[in-house]
Amino acid sequence: MRPFPTARMAELLGEDQDARDTVLAEVGARTAWSIAVGEWQLTGINGPDGLHLALEDRLTPVTNTAFYRLLCEQLGAY
């Protein structure tokens, strides 16, 4: 796990490409994304060291399988 203030996700997902590039470089990621299903929202990054979810002010590594299962659980309830 890596510390990361989730408040910075607004910069990471915003439209200002310079701000996005700065934060992506800070967290060592290539892309950032957010998925919303109803009221549920999940935000994460992808980079050379894999997939990380932004949870409680930290970036938590997860496997692709774990992420897929989590997403399916939420979609099934929707």
C-alpha positions as CSV (number, residue, x, y, z in Angstrom):
1,M,0.0,0.0,0.0
2,R,1.1,3.5,-0.7
3,P,-0.2,6.7,1.0
4,F,-2.2,8.9,-1.3
5,P,-4.7,11.6,-0.3
6,T,-7.9,10.7,-2.0
7,A,-8.7,14.4,-2.3
8,R,-6.0,14.5,-5.0
9,M,-8.1,12.2,-7.2
10,A,-9.9,15.3,-8.4
11,E,-6.7,16.4,-10.0
12,L,-5.9,12.9,-11.2
13,L,-9.3,12.6,-13.0
14,G,-9.7,16.2,-14.0
15,E,-9.6,17.8,-17.4
16,D,-6.3,19.7,-16.8
17,Q,-3.8,17.4,-18.5
18,D,-0.7,19.1,-16.9
19,A,-2.2,18.5,-13.4
20,R,-3.1,14.9,-14.4
21,D,0.4,14.2,-15.7
22,T,2.0,15.6,-12.5
23,V,-0.1,13.4,-10.3
24,L,0.3,10.3,-12.5
25,A,4.1,10.8,-12.3
26,E,3.9,11.1,-8.5
27,V,2.1,7.8,-8.2
28,G,4.0,6.0,-10.9
29,A,0.9,5.3,-13.0
30,R,0.0,5.4,-16.7
31,T,-3.7,5.9,-16.3
32,A,-6.3,6.8,-13.7
33,W,-10.0,6.0,-13.9
34,S,-13.3,6.1,-12.0
35,I,-16.3,3.8,-12.2
36,A,-19.7,4.7,-10.8
37,V,-22.6,2.3,-10.4
38,G,-25.5,4.0,-8.8
39,E,-24.2,5.6,-5.5
40,W,-21.2,3.3,-5.5
41,Q,-17.9,4.7,-6.9
42,L,-14.5,3.2,-7.3
43,T,-11.4,5.0,-8.4
44,G,-8.0,3.6,-9.2
45,I,-4.8,3.7,-11.2
46,N,-2.9,1.4,-13.5
47,G,0.8,1.4,-13.8
48,P,3.9,-0.7,-14.1
49,D,3.4,-2.3,-10.7
50,G,-0.2,-3.2,-11.4
51,L,-3.7,-2.1,-10.5
52,H,-4.3,0.0,-7.3
53,L,-7.6,1.2,-5.9
54,A,-7.9,4.5,-4.0
55,L,-9.2,3.5,-0.6
56,E,-9.1,5.5,2.6
57,D,-6.2,7.8,1.6
58,R,-4.0,5.0,0.2
59,L,-3.5,3.2,-3.0
60,T,-4.1,-0.5,-2.3
61,P,-2.8,-3.1,-4.8
62,V,-5.4,-5.6,-6.1
63,T,-5.3,-8.3,-8.6
64,N,-7.3,-8.1,-11.8
65,T,-9.4,-11.0,-10.6
66,A,-10.2,-9.3,-7.3
67,F,-11.2,-6.1,-9.1
68,Y,-13.4,-8.0,-11.5
69,R,-15.2,-9.8,-8.7
70,L,-15.7,-6.5,-6.8
71,L,-17.1,-4.9,-9.9
72,C,-19.4,-7.9,-10.6
73,E,-20.8,-7.8,-7.1
74,Q,-21.7,-4.1,-7.5
75,L,-23.2,-4.6,-11.0
76,G,-25.2,-7.6,-9.8
77,A,-26.8,-5.4,-7.1
78,Y,-27.6,-2.6,-9.6
